[in-house]
Amino acid sequence: MNDLKILIYRNPLFAKCPDCKTPGSLHRSRARNAYEQIIKKFTFFNMYRCRECGWRGMRSTLVFTLASLKSIFIYLIIGGAVALIVRFILTKFIIK
């Protein structure tokens, strides 16, 4: 069985710039205001800048693949089914 990971770490430093498409030109940039600091602390996004064209923006360090989205969907279905079964048991046998 292949290794199914739900989240995959991706290093944006090796990615292409979204503006000029130059590979390997991104480097980390500091958060300049309160909004960027909040985004950086509470999400998986960090600020990056392109050395070639000067683009500055947020890039995610975690990636969802098709297999990971299928796994999440299956877990949600299983969780919903368990919740329905527990609700049925509670209403039928315990709560009267």
C-alpha positions, 0 to 999 in steps of 0.5 A, a space after each residue: 500500500 502506498 504511503 497516503 499523507 494528508 498534508 505534504 510539505 512544500 518548500 516555496 524557495 524552490 518553486 517558480 515565481 508566480 509573476 515572472 516564472 523564474 525557478 528558485 528566485 523566491 526568498 522569505 520576506 518579513 511581515 510588514 503589518 499586523 495583517 501579515 503577522 496574523 496570517 503568518 502566525 495562524 495559517 500555513 502561509 508565509 511572505 515571499 519576495 522574488 529576487 528577479 522581478 520584485 513580486 511580493 506575496 504569500 505562499 503556502 508551505 502545505 499542499 493538498 493532493 488529490 489523494 489527500 482530499 479523497 482521504 479527508 472526504 472518506 474521514 468526514 463520511 466515516 465521522 458522519 456515519 458514526 455520529 448518526 449511529 451514536 445518535 440513533 443508539 442514544 435516542 432509541 435506548 438511552 434517552 426516553 
